[in-house]
């Protein structure tokens, strides 16, 4: 299962690094079992592996005092290397698209926060 987590992590690291300016995100060096991504320089997305045996559960946790709690659905990598029962980890671009869909929750929260600030 370690090999599958590494494949998932590398797919994201490669594409996040290549698209830093386009999506305003950057990988922050961190520890094993976790990827840490800065979005717009001050919002942190922690991508955390939460299981050791069997399928790999992945939680997406946001750190941002301004945005509050953002619920991002968790994901799962099965023993065959399939993300959320749909995407093979061998398909790096699809793995990245899956990540971008998770990032949309943050972008939507930013837009909502901006709209509320304009009303004040």
Buried (B, 14 or more C-beta within 10 A) or exposed (E): BEEBBEBBBEBBEBBBEEEEEEBBBBBEEBEEBBBBBBBEEEBBBBBBBEBEEEBBBBBBBBEBEEBEEBEBEBBBBBEEBBBEEEBEBEBBEBBBEBBBEBBEBBBEBBEEBEEEEEEE
